[in-house]
Amino acid sequence: MRKHIFYVLSFLCSFLWLGIIYMIYSEKENALPPKLIINNNEIKDRLQSLEKKISEQVEENSILLNKLHKVRLVNKEQKHEQGIAVPRESVLEQERESEQDNEQEPKPRGDDMEEEIPTKPVIPVLLFACNRVTVNKALDLLLVYRTDKEQFPIIVSQDCGHKETAEVIRGYGDQIISIQQPDLAPPDVPPKEKKFTGYFKIARHYGWALNQTFNVMGYDQVIIVEDDLEVSPDFYEYFSATLPVLKKDRSLWCVSAWNDNGKQGLIDENAADLLYRTDFFPGLGWMITKDLWREIGAKWPRSYWDDWMREPAQRQERACIRPEISRTKTFGKIGVSNGLFFDKHLKYIVLNTKFVPFTVMDLSYLEKEKYDTSYIDDVYKTKVYSLEDIRQGINPDESTVRLLYRTRENFKKFSKSLGIMDDFKSGVPRMAYRGVVSFMYKGRRVYLAPNTNWRGYNPQWA
């Protein structure tokens, strides 16, 4: 009985205690000041306001970053125009930053995405390398002046298996495309030409790498350079602008960055925008199309490929575009030619340092019909002077003069006397067009020209 009463009392006490606690907490909850409720609403408002401010700040930061990116690109362009070289590390860092900026930009999705149609042709640069560790000098400038990695991929093709050079090339990472000529076996060389084995290796390398570029990688055109060439600030601009002319005019078969007579005193250094047609294949930084490679690739020579290109069977009376002032300059004194002509001639070639906006210029004057009408007419309207008159500067008010040659001996004598190249390849003088060689002498334009009844080049003039 006592145990039962104890249980009942314990239950009542517990129930009473719970009731008291409930009343106390109910009163506290009802007694919460209205100000606290208002503070909750204010917190929500403040959170919404803060979220809005953060969103606005993010947008402002994005605009500021884009402006800074544009300023950096402008500064880079100014350096290009001034011919300022940037160390390789800076070049690679700029390329990486540019790629990161592009990745951060929002891209359209779904129905907002439009089909991307390329407006600029892709023009790869194929650089031939062998055993020069100074290939970095050529590559650094190609990267500094390159404005678009996608439009101008740089392919470095190495022959020789030279490890130190291969390491330098690998150091450029994904900024370039690196390929290696696989056949390092000695080429088959006639006994009398063993000392010219290097020329056989070069021709083999050229044929393989051009096949890779056109037939494996599928590019439609290519600019060809070697590992000892510096390029000008408007190197890419020059080739971009002349490509449409090359493709349109079937009487053209290449564009070259080189002027064999491009020494100081022989060029008009105020005419960086002046371009010519030439029947001579100049090389030393040149562009061809896939269509031409289909034609000549099947019969590519085993050696001396550049002289082979100058033969009538390959040239087929076609011309190249070339500049008044060279867009390339060689620094490779040592090579398979053992420095032939370097100290005497090549090191004096002037490299253009001014950026010429060729892509906004009308270059249709280089098309054969227009060019032959204007340029050739201008040449033969010019007054004829003797060699001595030109050397002595007779009638200095005449800004252009013509010097007439009739024989191979005439040409060589006049050329040597006036300082231009005097040799022929398959009968074509260097830089000649329809027999006419244009250059500067003592501040005025000289046309070294054949007679008006000129009937074409004589292959015996060699």
C-alpha positions as a Markdown table, in Angstrom:
| # | Residue | x | y | z |
|---|---|---|---|---|
| 1 | Met | 0.0 | 0.0 | 0.0 |
| 2 | Arg | 2.8 | 2.4 | 1.0 |
| 3 | Lys | 4.6 | 1.5 | -2.2 |
| 4 | His | 1.6 | 2.3 | -4.3 |
| 5 | Ile | 1.1 | 5.7 | -2.6 |
| 6 | Phe | 4.8 | 6.4 | -3.2 |
| 7 | Tyr | 4.4 | 5.8 | -6.9 |
| 8 | Val | 1.3 | 8.0 | -7.2 |
| 9 | Leu | 3.0 | 10.9 | -5.3 |
| 10 | Ser | 6.1 | 10.6 | -7.5 |
| 11 | Phe | 4.0 | 10.7 | -10.6 |
| 12 | Leu | 2.1 | 13.8 | -9.4 |
| 13 | Cys | 5.3 | 15.6 | -8.4 |
| 14 | Ser | 6.8 | 14.9 | -11.8 |
| 15 | Phe | 3.7 | 16.1 | -13.6 |
| 16 | Leu | 3.6 | 19.2 | -11.5 |
| 17 | Trp | 7.3 | 19.9 | -12.2 |
| 18 | Leu | 6.9 | 19.6 | -15.9 |
| 19 | Gly | 3.9 | 21.9 | -15.8 |
| 20 | Ile | 5.9 | 24.6 | -14.0 |
| 21 | Ile | 8.8 | 24.4 | -16.5 |
| 22 | Tyr | 6.3 | 24.6 | -19.4 |
| 23 | Met | 4.7 | 27.7 | -18.0 |
| 24 | Ile | 8.0 | 29.4 | -17.3 |
| 25 | Tyr | 9.3 | 28.9 | -20.9 |
| 26 | Ser | 6.0 | 29.8 | -22.4 |
| 27 | Glu | 6.0 | 33.1 | -20.6 |
| 28 | Lys | 9.6 | 33.8 | -21.8 |
| 29 | Glu | 8.7 | 33.1 | -25.4 |
| 30 | Asn | 5.7 | 35.3 | -25.2 |
| 31 | Ala | 7.8 | 38.0 | -23.5 |
| 32 | Leu | 10.3 | 38.2 | -26.4 |
| 33 | Pro | 10.6 | 41.9 | -27.4 |
| 34 | Pro | 9.2 | 42.9 | -30.8 |
| 35 | Lys | 12.5 | 44.5 | -31.5 |
| 36 | Leu | 14.2 | 41.1 | -31.9 |
| 37 | Ile | 11.6 | 40.1 | -34.5 |
| 38 | Ile | 12.3 | 43.3 | -36.3 |
| 39 | Asn | 16.1 | 42.6 | -36.2 |
| 40 | Asn | 15.4 | 39.2 | -37.9 |
| 41 | Asn | 13.7 | 41.1 | -40.8 |
| 42 | Glu | 16.5 | 43.6 | -40.9 |
| 43 | Ile | 19.1 | 40.8 | -41.1 |
| 44 | Lys | 17.2 | 39.4 | -44.2 |
| 45 | Asp | 17.2 | 42.8 | -45.8 |
| 46 | Arg | 20.8 | 43.4 | -45.1 |
| 47 | Leu | 21.8 | 39.9 | -46.5 |
| 48 | Gln | 19.9 | 40.7 | -49.7 |
| 49 | Ser | 21.6 | 44.1 | -49.9 |
| 50 | Leu | 25.1 | 42.6 | -49.3 |
| 51 | Glu | 24.4 | 39.9 | -51.9 |
| 52 | Lys | 23.5 | 42.6 | -54.5 |
| 53 | Lys | 26.7 | 44.6 | -53.7 |
| 54 | Ile | 28.9 | 41.5 | -54.0 |
| 55 | Ser | 27.3 | 40.7 | -57.4 |
| 56 | Glu | 27.9 | 44.3 | -58.5 |
| 57 | Gln | 31.5 | 44.2 | -57.3 |
| 58 | Val | 32.2 | 40.9 | -59.1 |
| 59 | Glu | 30.9 | 42.5 | -62.3 |
| 60 | Glu | 33.1 | 45.6 | -61.9 |
| 61 | Asn | 36.1 | 43.4 | -61.3 |
| 62 | Ser | 35.4 | 41.4 | -64.4 |
| 63 | Ile | 35.2 | 44.6 | -66.5 |
| 64 | Leu | 38.4 | 45.9 | -64.9 |
| 65 | Leu | 40.2 | 42.6 | -65.7 |
| 66 | Asn | 39.1 | 42.8 | -69.4 |
| 67 | Lys | 40.4 | 46.4 | -69.6 |
| 68 | Leu | 43.7 | 45.4 | -68.1 |
| 69 | His | 43.9 | 42.5 | -70.6 |
| 70 | Lys | 43.3 | 44.9 | -73.5 |
| 71 | Val | 46.0 | 47.3 | -72.2 |
| 72 | Arg | 48.5 | 44.4 | -72.0 |
| 73 | Leu | 47.7 | 43.4 | -75.6 |
| 74 | Val | 48.2 | 47.0 | -76.7 |
| 75 | Asn | 51.5 | 47.2 | -74.9 |
| 76 | Lys | 52.5 | 44.0 | -76.5 |
| 77 | Glu | 51.6 | 45.3 | -80.0 |
| 78 | Gln | 53.6 | 48.4 | -79.4 |
| 79 | Lys | 56.6 | 46.3 | -78.6 |
| 80 | His | 56.1 | 44.4 | -81.8 |
| 81 | Glu | 56.0 | 47.6 | -83.8 |
| 82 | Gln | 59.1 | 48.9 | -82.1 |
| 83 | Gly | 61.0 | 45.6 | -82.8 |
| 84 | Ile | 61.6 | 45.0 | -79.1 |
| 85 | Ala | 62.5 | 41.4 | -78.4 |
| 86 | Val | 61.0 | 39.8 | -75.3 |
| 87 | Pro | 62.7 | 36.9 | -73.4 |
| 88 | Arg | 61.4 | 33.4 | -74.0 |
| 89 | Glu | 60.1 | 33.1 | -70.5 |
| 90 | Ser | 58.0 | 36.3 | -70.9 |
| 91 | Val | 56.7 | 35.1 | -74.2 |
| 92 | Leu | 55.5 | 31.7 | -72.7 |
| 93 | Glu | 54.0 | 33.5 | -69.7 |
| 94 | Gln | 52.0 | 35.9 | -71.9 |
| 95 | Glu | 50.7 | 33.0 | -74.0 |
| 96 | Arg | 49.6 | 31.1 | -70.9 |
| 97 | Glu | 47.9 | 34.2 | -69.4 |
| 98 | Ser | 46.1 | 34.8 | -72.7 |
| 99 | Glu | 44.8 | 31.3 | -72.7 |
| 100 | Gln | 43.7 | 31.5 | -69.1 |
| 101 | Asp | 41.8 | 34.8 | -69.8 |
| 102 | Asn | 40.1 | 33.2 | -72.8 |
| 103 | Glu | 39.1 | 30.2 | -70.6 |
| 104 | Gln | 37.5 | 32.5 | -68.0 |
| 105 | Glu | 35.3 | 34.3 | -70.5 |
| 106 | Pro | 31.7 | 33.1 | -70.4 |
| 107 | Lys | 30.8 | 31.0 | -73.5 |
| 108 | Pro | 27.3 | 30.8 | -75.0 |
| 109 | Arg | 25.4 | 27.5 | -74.5 |
| 110 | Gly | 22.4 | 25.8 | -76.0 |
| 111 | Asp | 20.4 | 27.9 | -78.4 |
| 112 | Asp | 22.6 | 31.0 | -78.0 |
| 113 | Met | 25.6 | 29.2 | -79.5 |
| 114 | Glu | 26.2 | 30.1 | -83.2 |
| 115 | Glu | 28.3 | 28.1 | -85.6 |
| 116 | Glu | 31.9 | 29.5 | -85.6 |
| 117 | Ile | 33.1 | 30.3 | -89.1 |
| 118 | Pro | 36.8 | 31.0 | -89.4 |
| 119 | Thr | 37.4 | 34.4 | -90.9 |
| 120 | Lys | 41.2 | 34.1 | -91.0 |
| 121 | Pro | 43.1 | 31.4 | -92.8 |
| 122 | Val | 45.4 | 29.2 | -90.8 |
| 123 | Ile | 49.0 | 29.8 | -91.9 |
| 124 | Pro | 51.5 | 27.5 | -90.2 |
| 125 | Val | 55.2 | 28.3 | -89.9 |
| 126 | Leu | 57.4 | 25.4 | -90.6 |
| 127 | Leu | 60.9 | 25.9 | -89.1 |
| 128 | Phe | 63.7 | 23.5 | -90.2 |
| 129 | Ala | 66.2 | 22.7 | -87.5 |
| 130 | Cys | 69.3 | 20.5 | -87.2 |
| 131 | Asn | 72.1 | 21.1 | -84.8 |
| 132 | Arg | 72.0 | 24.8 | -84.0 |
| 133 | Val | 71.2 | 25.4 | -80.3 |
| 134 | Thr | 70.7 | 29.0 | -81.3 |
| 135 | Val | 67.4 | 27.9 | -82.8 |
| 136 | Asn | 65.9 | 29.7 | -79.7 |
| 137 | Lys | 66.9 | 33.1 | -81.3 |
| 138 | Ala | 64.7 | 32.3 | -84.3 |
| 139 | Leu | 61.8 | 30.8 | -82.2 |
| 140 | Asp | 61.7 | 33.6 | -79.7 |
| 141 | Leu | 61.1 | 36.2 | -82.4 |
| 142 | Leu | 58.5 | 34.0 | -84.1 |
| 143 | Leu | 56.7 | 33.8 | -80.7 |
| 144 | Val | 57.1 | 37.5 | -79.8 |
| 145 | Tyr | 55.5 | 38.7 | -83.1 |
| 146 | Arg | 52.9 | 36.0 | -83.3 |
| 147 | Thr | 49.4 | 37.5 | -82.6 |
| 148 | Asp | 47.3 | 34.3 | -82.8 |
| 149 | Lys | 48.5 | 30.9 | -81.8 |
| 150 | Glu | 45.6 | 29.2 | -83.6 |
| 151 | Gln | 46.1 | 31.1 | -86.8 |
| 152 | Phe | 49.8 | 30.7 | -86.9 |
| 153 | Pro | 50.9 | 27.3 | -85.4 |
| 154 | Ile | 54.7 | 26.9 | -85.4 |
| 155 | Ile | 55.9 | 23.5 | -86.5 |
| 156 | Val | 59.6 | 22.8 | -85.7 |
| 157 | Ser | 61.0 | 19.9 | -87.7 |
| 158 | Gln | 64.3 | 18.6 | -86.6 |
| 159 | Asp | 66.8 | 16.5 | -88.5 |
| 160 | Cys | 70.3 | 15.3 | -87.4 |
| 161 | Gly | 69.3 | 13.9 | -84.0 |
| 162 | His | 71.3 | 16.6 | -82.2 |
| 163 | Lys | 70.4 | 16.2 | -78.5 |
| 164 | Glu | 71.3 | 19.7 | -77.3 |
| 165 | Thr | 69.1 | 21.3 | -80.0 |
| 166 | Ala | 66.3 | 18.8 | -79.3 |
| 167 | Glu | 66.4 | 19.9 | -75.6 |
| 168 | Val | 66.1 | 23.6 | -76.6 |
| 169 | Ile | 63.1 | 22.8 | -78.8 |
| 170 | Arg | 61.4 | 20.8 | -76.1 |
| 171 | Gly | 61.7 | 23.8 | -73.7 |
| 172 | Tyr | 59.0 | 25.6 | -75.7 |
| 173 | Gly | 56.4 | 23.1 | -74.6 |
| 174 | Asp | 53.0 | 23.4 | -76.2 |
| 175 | Gln | 53.8 | 26.8 | -77.8 |
| 176 | Ile | 55.1 | 24.9 | -80.8 |
| 177 | Ile | 54.5 | 21.6 | -82.6 |
| 178 | Ser | 57.7 | 19.5 | -82.6 |
| 179 | Ile | 58.3 | 16.7 | -85.2 |
| 180 | Gln | 61.5 | 14.8 | -86.0 |
| 181 | Gln | 62.7 | 13.5 | -89.3 |
| 182 | Pro | 62.9 | 9.7 | -88.7 |
| 183 | Asp | 65.5 | 8.7 | -91.4 |
| 184 | Leu | 68.9 | 9.5 | -90.0 |
| 185 | Ala | 70.7 | 7.0 | -92.3 |
| 186 | Pro | 73.4 | 8.4 | -94.6 |
| 187 | Pro | 71.8 | 9.3 | -97.9 |
| 188 | Asp | 72.8 | 7.7 | -101.2 |
| 189 | Val | 75.3 | 10.2 | -102.7 |
| 190 | Pro | 77.2 | 9.8 | -105.9 |
| 191 | Pro | 81.0 | 9.4 | -105.2 |
| 192 | Lys | 81.9 | 12.7 | -106.9 |
| 193 | Glu | 79.4 | 14.6 | -104.6 |
| 194 | Lys | 80.4 | 13.1 | -101.2 |
| 195 | Lys | 81.5 | 16.6 | -100.0 |
| 196 | Phe | 78.0 | 17.8 | -100.7 |
| 197 | Thr | 76.2 | 15.2 | -98.6 |
| 198 | Gly | 74.7 | 17.9 | -96.4 |
| 199 | Tyr | 72.6 | 19.2 | -99.4 |
| 200 | Phe | 71.2 | 15.7 | -99.9 |
| 201 | Lys | 70.2 | 15.5 | -96.2 |
| 202 | Ile | 68.5 | 19.0 | -96.4 |
| 203 | Ala | 66.5 | 18.0 | -99.5 |
| 204 | Arg | 65.4 | 14.8 | -97.8 |
| 205 | His | 64.3 | 16.7 | -94.7 |
| 206 | Tyr | 62.4 | 19.3 | -96.7 |
| 207 | Gly | 60.5 | 16.7 | -98.7 |
| 208 | Trp | 59.5 | 14.8 | -95.5 |
| 209 | Ala | 58.5 | 17.8 | -93.5 |
| 210 | Leu | 56.5 | 19.4 | -96.3 |
| 211 | Asn | 54.6 | 16.1 | -96.7 |
| 212 | Gln | 53.9 | 16.0 | -93.0 |
| 213 | Thr | 52.6 | 19.6 | -93.1 |
| 214 | Phe | 50.4 | 19.3 | -96.1 |
| 215 | Asn | 49.4 | 15.6 | -96.4 |
| 216 | Val | 49.4 | 14.5 | -92.7 |
| 217 | Met | 48.4 | 17.6 | -90.8 |
| 218 | Gly | 46.3 | 18.9 | -93.7 |
| 219 | Tyr | 47.2 | 22.5 | -93.9 |
| 220 | Asp | 46.5 | 24.5 | -97.1 |
| 221 | Gln | 49.5 | 26.8 | -97.1 |
| 222 | Val | 52.8 | 27.1 | -95.1 |
| 223 | Ile | 55.5 | 29.6 | -94.4 |
| 224 | Ile | 59.0 | 28.0 | -94.5 |
| 225 | Val | 61.9 | 29.3 | -92.4 |
| 226 | Glu | 65.1 | 27.9 | -91.1 |
| 227 | Asp | 66.7 | 27.9 | -87.7 |
| 228 | Asp | 69.1 | 30.8 | -88.5 |
| 229 | Leu | 66.5 | 33.4 | -89.5 |
| 230 | Glu | 65.4 | 36.5 | -87.6 |
| 231 | Val | 62.0 | 37.8 | -88.6 |
| 232 | Ser | 60.5 | 41.4 | -88.8 |
| 233 | Pro | 57.7 | 42.8 | -86.6 |
| 234 | Asp | 55.3 | 42.6 | -89.6 |
| 235 | Phe | 56.4 | 39.1 | -90.7 |
| 236 | Tyr | 52.9 | 37.5 | -90.1 |
| 237 | Glu | 51.1 | 40.6 | -91.4 |
| 238 | Tyr | 53.1 | 40.5 | -94.7 |
| 239 | Phe | 52.2 | 36.8 | -95.4 |
| 240 | Ser | 48.6 | 37.2 | -94.3 |
| 241 | Ala | 48.1 | 40.0 | -96.7 |
| 242 | Thr | 49.8 | 38.4 | -99.7 |
| 243 | Leu | 48.2 | 35.0 | -99.3 |
| 244 | Pro | 44.9 | 36.1 | -101.1 |
| 245 | Val | 46.9 | 37.5 | -104.0 |
| 246 | Leu | 49.0 | 34.2 | -104.2 |
| 247 | Lys | 45.8 | 32.1 | -104.3 |
| 248 | Lys | 44.0 | 34.3 | -106.8 |
| 249 | Asp | 46.8 | 34.8 | -109.4 |
| 250 | Arg | 47.9 | 31.6 | -111.1 |
| 251 | Ser | 50.9 | 33.4 | -112.5 |
| 252 | Leu | 52.3 | 33.5 | -108.9 |
| 253 | Trp | 53.7 | 30.5 | -107.2 |
| 254 | Cys | 55.3 | 31.8 | -104.0 |
| 255 | Val | 55.7 | 34.7 | -101.6 |
| 256 | Ser | 59.2 | 35.4 | -100.3 |
| 257 | Ala | 60.3 | 37.6 | -97.4 |
| 258 | Trp | 63.7 | 38.1 | -98.9 |
| 259 | Asn | 65.5 | 40.6 | -101.2 |
| 260 | Asp | 68.9 | 39.4 | -102.4 |
| 261 | Asn | 69.8 | 43.0 | -103.1 |
| 262 | Gly | 68.5 | 44.3 | -99.8 |
| 263 | Lys | 71.6 | 45.9 | -98.5 |
| 264 | Gln | 71.8 | 49.4 | -97.1 |
| 265 | Gly | 72.2 | 51.9 | -99.9 |
| 266 | Leu | 70.5 | 49.5 | -102.4 |
| 267 | Ile | 67.0 | 49.9 | -100.9 |
| 268 | Asp | 64.7 | 52.7 | -100.2 |
| 269 | Glu | 64.4 | 52.5 | -96.4 |
| 270 | Asn | 61.4 | 54.9 | -96.5 |
| 271 | Ala | 59.5 | 52.4 | -98.7 |
| 272 | Ala | 58.9 | 49.5 | -96.3 |
| 273 | Asp | 55.5 | 49.0 | -97.9 |
| 274 | Leu | 56.9 | 48.5 | -101.4 |
| 275 | Leu | 56.4 | 45.1 | -102.9 |
| 276 | Tyr | 57.4 | 43.6 | -106.3 |
| 277 | Arg | 57.0 | 40.6 | -108.5 |
| 278 | Thr | 60.1 | 38.6 | -109.3 |
| 279 | Asp | 60.9 | 35.7 | -111.6 |
| 280 | Phe | 63.7 | 34.6 | -109.3 |
| 281 | Phe | 62.9 | 32.2 | -106.5 |
| 282 | Pro | 64.4 | 34.0 | -103.4 |
| 283 | Gly | 63.8 | 31.5 | -100.6 |
| 284 | Leu | 64.9 | 32.5 | -97.1 |
| 285 | Gly | 61.4 | 32.8 | -95.6 |
| 286 | Trp | 58.8 | 31.8 | -98.2 |
| 287 | Met | 55.2 | 30.7 | -98.6 |
| 288 | Ile | 53.6 | 28.2 | -100.9 |
| 289 | Thr | 50.2 | 26.5 | -101.1 |
| 290 | Lys | 49.1 | 22.9 | -100.9 |
| 291 | Asp | 48.2 | 23.0 | -104.6 |
| 292 | Leu | 51.8 | 23.8 | -105.5 |
| 293 | Trp | 53.1 | 21.0 | -103.3 |
| 294 | Arg | 50.9 | 18.5 | -105.0 |
| 295 | Glu | 52.6 | 19.6 | -108.3 |
| 296 | Ile | 56.2 | 19.6 | -107.2 |
| 297 | Gly | 56.2 | 17.2 | -104.2 |
| 298 | Ala | 55.9 | 14.1 | -106.4 |
| 299 | Lys | 59.1 | 15.0 | -108.2 |
| 300 | Trp | 61.0 | 16.5 | -105.3 |
| 301 | Pro | 64.8 | 16.3 | -105.9 |
| 302 | Arg | 67.3 | 14.4 | -103.9 |
| 303 | Ser | 69.6 | 17.4 | -103.5 |
| 304 | Tyr | 70.1 | 21.1 | -104.2 |
| 305 | Trp | 66.3 | 21.7 | -103.9 |
| 306 | Asp | 66.5 | 25.6 | -104.1 |
| 307 | Asp | 68.4 | 25.6 | -107.5 |
| 308 | Trp | 66.0 | 22.9 | -108.7 |
| 309 | Met | 63.1 | 25.2 | -107.8 |
| 310 | Arg | 64.6 | 27.8 | -110.1 |
| 311 | Glu | 64.7 | 25.6 | -113.2 |
| 312 | Pro | 62.2 | 26.4 | -116.0 |
| 313 | Ala | 60.5 | 23.0 | -115.6 |
| 314 | Gln | 59.4 | 23.9 | -112.1 |
| 315 | Arg | 59.0 | 27.7 | -112.4 |
| 316 | Gln | 57.0 | 27.5 | -115.6 |
| 317 | Glu | 57.3 | 31.3 | -116.0 |
| 318 | Arg | 55.6 | 31.9 | -112.7 |
| 319 | Ala | 56.7 | 34.7 | -110.4 |
| 320 | Cys | 57.0 | 35.3 | -106.6 |
| 321 | Ile | 56.1 | 38.3 | -104.5 |
| 322 | Arg | 59.1 | 39.9 | -102.7 |
| 323 | Pro | 59.6 | 43.1 | -100.6 |
| 324 | Glu | 61.8 | 46.1 | -101.1 |
| 325 | Ile | 63.1 | 45.6 | -97.5 |
| 326 | Ser | 63.6 | 42.0 | -96.3 |
| 327 | Arg | 61.3 | 40.6 | -93.6 |
| 328 | Thr | 64.0 | 38.0 | -92.7 |
| 329 | Lys | 67.7 | 38.2 | -92.0 |
| 330 | Thr | 70.1 | 35.3 | -91.5 |
| 331 | Phe | 72.5 | 35.0 | -88.6 |
| 332 | Gly | 73.8 | 31.5 | -89.6 |
| 333 | Lys | 77.3 | 32.0 | -90.8 |
| 334 | Ile | 78.2 | 28.3 | -90.3 |
| 335 | Gly | 76.3 | 25.7 | -92.3 |
| 336 | Val | 76.5 | 23.3 | -95.1 |
| 337 | Ser | 77.7 | 26.1 | -97.4 |
| 338 | Asn | 80.6 | 26.8 | -95.0 |
| 339 | Gly | 79.6 | 30.5 | -94.7 |
| 340 | Leu | 79.5 | 31.1 | -98.4 |
| 341 | Phe | 78.6 | 34.7 | -99.1 |
| 342 | Phe | 77.8 | 35.5 | -95.4 |
| 343 | Asp | 80.7 | 37.9 | -94.6 |
| 344 | Lys | 80.7 | 39.3 | -98.1 |
| 345 | His | 77.0 | 39.7 | -98.6 |
| 346 | Leu | 74.3 | 38.1 | -96.3 |
| 347 | Lys | 75.2 | 39.9 | -93.1 |
| 348 | Tyr | 74.6 | 43.3 | -94.7 |
| 349 | Ile | 71.0 | 42.6 | -95.6 |
| 350 | Val | 68.7 | 45.1 | -93.9 |
| 351 | Leu | 65.9 | 43.7 | -91.8 |
| 352 | Asn | 62.7 | 45.7 | -91.7 |
| 353 | Thr | 61.9 | 47.2 | -88.3 |
| 354 | Lys | 58.7 | 49.1 | -89.1 |
| 355 | Phe | 55.2 | 47.5 | -88.8 |
| 356 | Val | 53.4 | 47.9 | -92.1 |
| 357 | Pro | 49.6 | 47.2 | -92.0 |
| 358 | Phe | 49.6 | 45.2 | -95.3 |
| 359 | Thr | 46.2 | 43.6 | -94.5 |
| 360 | Val | 44.4 | 46.9 | -94.8 |
| 361 | Met | 46.2 | 47.8 | -98.1 |
| 362 | Asp | 45.1 | 47.1 | -101.6 |
| 363 | Leu | 47.7 | 44.7 | -103.0 |
| 364 | Ser | 45.8 | 43.9 | -106.2 |
| 365 | Tyr | 48.5 | 45.9 | -108.1 |
| 366 | Leu | 50.7 | 42.8 | -107.8 |
| 367 | Glu | 48.4 | 40.8 | -110.0 |
| 368 | Lys | 50.1 | 40.1 | -113.4 |
| 369 | Glu | 47.8 | 42.1 | -115.7 |
| 370 | Lys | 47.9 | 45.3 | -113.5 |
| 371 | Tyr | 51.6 | 44.9 | -112.7 |
| 372 | Asp | 52.8 | 44.4 | -116.2 |
| 373 | Thr | 50.8 | 47.4 | -117.4 |
| 374 | Ser | 52.0 | 49.8 | -114.7 |
| 375 | Tyr | 55.4 | 48.7 | -113.6 |
| 376 | Ile | 56.9 | 47.7 | -117.0 |
| 377 | Asp | 55.5 | 50.8 | -118.6 |
| 378 | Asp | 57.1 | 52.9 | -115.8 |
| 379 | Val | 60.5 | 51.2 | -116.4 |
| 380 | Tyr | 60.6 | 51.8 | -120.1 |
| 381 | Lys | 59.4 | 55.4 | -119.8 |
| 382 | Thr | 62.5 | 56.1 | -117.7 |
| 383 | Lys | 65.4 | 57.9 | -119.4 |
| 384 | Val | 68.4 | 55.8 | -120.2 |
| 385 | Tyr | 71.8 | 56.7 | -118.7 |
| 386 | Ser | 75.3 | 55.3 | -119.1 |
| 387 | Leu | 77.0 | 53.5 | -116.2 |
| 388 | Glu | 79.4 | 56.4 | -115.7 |
| 389 | Asp | 76.5 | 58.9 | -115.7 |
| 390 | Ile | 74.8 | 57.0 | -113.0 |
| 391 | Arg | 77.9 | 56.5 | -110.9 |
| 392 | Gln | 78.7 | 60.2 | -111.1 |
| 393 | Gly | 75.1 | 61.2 | -110.3 |
| 394 | Ile | 74.5 | 63.2 | -113.5 |
| 395 | Asn | 71.1 | 65.0 | -113.5 |
| 396 | Pro | 70.4 | 64.5 | -109.8 |
| 397 | Asp | 66.8 | 65.8 | -110.3 |
| 398 | Glu | 66.0 | 62.6 | -112.1 |
| 399 | Ser | 64.6 | 60.3 | -109.3 |
| 400 | Thr | 64.6 | 57.2 | -111.6 |
| 401 | Val | 67.1 | 56.2 | -114.2 |
| 402 | Arg | 67.4 | 53.2 | -116.6 |
| 403 | Leu | 70.6 | 51.3 | -117.4 |
| 404 | Leu | 70.4 | 49.2 | -120.5 |
| 405 | Tyr | 72.1 | 45.8 | -120.8 |
| 406 | Arg | 72.2 | 43.5 | -123.9 |
| 407 | Thr | 74.6 | 40.7 | -123.0 |
| 408 | Arg | 75.4 | 38.6 | -120.0 |
| 409 | Glu | 78.8 | 40.4 | -119.8 |
| 410 | Asn | 77.0 | 43.8 | -119.7 |
| 411 | Phe | 74.8 | 42.7 | -116.9 |
| 412 | Lys | 77.7 | 41.3 | -114.8 |
| 413 | Lys | 79.9 | 44.4 | -115.3 |
| 414 | Phe | 77.1 | 46.8 | -114.4 |
| 415 | Ser | 76.0 | 44.7 | -111.4 |
| 416 | Lys | 79.5 | 44.5 | -109.9 |
| 417 | Ser | 80.1 | 48.2 | -110.4 |
| 418 | Leu | 76.8 | 49.2 | -108.7 |
| 419 | Gly | 77.0 | 46.6 | -105.9 |
| 420 | Ile | 74.1 | 44.3 | -106.7 |
| 421 | Met | 74.3 | 40.5 | -107.1 |
| 422 | Asp | 75.7 | 39.6 | -110.5 |
| 423 | Asp | 74.9 | 35.8 | -110.8 |
| 424 | Phe | 72.2 | 34.0 | -112.7 |
| 425 | Lys | 70.2 | 30.8 | -111.9 |
| 426 | Ser | 68.8 | 29.1 | -115.0 |
| 427 | Gly | 69.4 | 32.4 | -116.8 |
| 428 | Val | 67.4 | 34.5 | -114.3 |
| 429 | Pro | 69.2 | 37.4 | -112.5 |
| 430 | Arg | 68.5 | 37.7 | -108.8 |
| 431 | Met | 65.3 | 39.7 | -108.1 |
| 432 | Ala | 64.6 | 40.3 | -111.8 |
| 433 | Tyr | 61.2 | 40.5 | -113.3 |
| 434 | Arg | 60.9 | 40.3 | -117.1 |
| 435 | Gly | 64.7 | 40.9 | -117.0 |
| 436 | Val | 64.5 | 44.1 | -115.0 |
| 437 | Val | 66.3 | 44.5 | -111.7 |
| 438 | Ser | 65.2 | 47.4 | -109.5 |
| 439 | Phe | 67.4 | 48.9 | -106.8 |
| 440 | Met | 68.7 | 52.2 | -105.3 |
| 441 | Tyr | 72.0 | 53.8 | -106.0 |
| 442 | Lys | 73.1 | 57.0 | -104.4 |
| 443 | Gly | 69.6 | 57.9 | -103.5 |
| 444 | Arg | 67.7 | 57.3 | -106.7 |
| 445 | Arg | 66.0 | 54.4 | -108.3 |
| 446 | Val | 67.9 | 52.4 | -111.0 |
| 447 | Tyr | 66.3 | 50.0 | -113.4 |
| 448 | Leu | 68.9 | 47.6 | -114.8 |
| 449 | Ala | 66.8 | 46.5 | -117.8 |
| 450 | Pro | 67.1 | 44.6 | -121.1 |
| 451 | Asn | 66.1 | 46.2 | -124.4 |
| 452 | Thr | 62.4 | 46.6 | -125.2 |
| 453 | Asn | 62.5 | 43.7 | -127.6 |
| 454 | Trp | 63.5 | 41.3 | -124.8 |
| 455 | Arg | 62.4 | 37.7 | -125.6 |
| 456 | Gly | 62.8 | 36.0 | -122.3 |
| 457 | Tyr | 65.6 | 34.5 | -120.2 |
| 458 | Asn | 68.4 | 32.6 | -121.7 |
| 459 | Pro | 69.2 | 29.5 | -119.6 |
| 460 | Gln | 72.8 | 29.6 | -121.0 |
| 461 | Trp | 73.4 | 32.8 | -118.9 |
| 462 | Ala | 74.6 | 30.9 | -115.9 |
